[in-house]
Amino acid sequence: MNNNCRVIQVHRDRYLVRSGEEETYCVLTGNLRFREEYPVVGDYVNITENPYGDSLIREILPRKTVFCRPDRSGHADGFAKTLQVQPLIANIDYVFIITSLNRDFSTGRIARYAAMAVSGGAVPVAVLTKADLCPDPGEMEAKAAALSGDLKTIVISSRTGFGLERLREYFRPGVTIALLGSSGAGKSTLINTLAGQEIMRTGEIREEDSKGRHTTTHRELIEVDGVSLIDTPGLRELGVIDAGEGIAGTFADIADLVSRCAFSDCTHRNEPGCAVRRALEDGSLTPERWRMYSRLEEENRRSSVRKNERMMKIAMERRKIPRKK
């Protein structure tokens, strides 16, 4: 087995890695655990093979791209005093933001995923599923596409095959695609459809609230015709952190307006020469998109403050560790 492998599953303290057709379970070296460096699905790693048990991951290779979320250490957003960045998946080319066309549809959620994808270096694609259950999928596609001129939006139905041909342009050998979204949005169903067989377990949707059951319990990388697909459990919510570039990239037109305000610290309320207020008044910027941008910017600012507090606390604690004589 080649010592350069890719992580395809994470199970608590054990990692399933693949090199070519060979797979093996690994654990981390003590050095990586001490530095709190943990691989995620999609990572490339160097290993030392052990023919009698679990092999050792001795190095995590540099990530080209990464998708992260805030780690609140088990607390709800309003009660988390400090935050840190938690990588979820790595070395991805595209993030398919899987959103079903039912009551779970949310342009705000799509914007969050897109901002975090762009921030980590990947290309977001909004994939709106279950078109066969929506009376006007074209209208919903227009709503999602209006979020950003750079966000590709595709409406599909895994059941009827509608729109799947528009996804084929992304399926090239060597490409890695992550499927992210709420439970029941159709991530596993889409993988099964593309693979032509049931390789991922799927569940039903509750009729009363359009919520899905958690069928995917861990992140997993599956190869289909040379394309690496990463299926993920549904995320109840996604916060933003270290996403300044991602927000600006997703809302490039608004970021440009902000840069053209007469004052660099413009609050966009009463200052003269405010490009944002001018755009809101002439209708070139809708109040809904401005509110969405503002909420993400404010949340990202708060997350950054709490992350810095966390880093300061860790640094101070490490300074207290007595040095060996």
RAWOMO-V135822 format. One record per helix or strand of 2 or more residues. SS is the DSSP state (A for helix, B for strand). FROM is the first residue (numbers start at 0). LEN is the number of residues. If there is no record, write none. Layout:
BEGIN
SS_FROM_LEN ; SS_FROM_LEN
END
This chain:
BEGIN
B_3_8 ; B_13_6 ; B_21_7 ; A_29_5 ; B_43_5 ; B_54_6 ; B_65_6 ; A_76_3 ; B_83_7 ; B_93_7 ; A_106_13 ; B_122_7 ; A_130_3 ; A_136_9 ; B_151_4 ; A_163_7 ; B_175_6 ; A_186_9 ; B_219_5 ; B_226_5 ; A_243_7 ; A_251_8 ; A_274_8 ; A_286_33
END
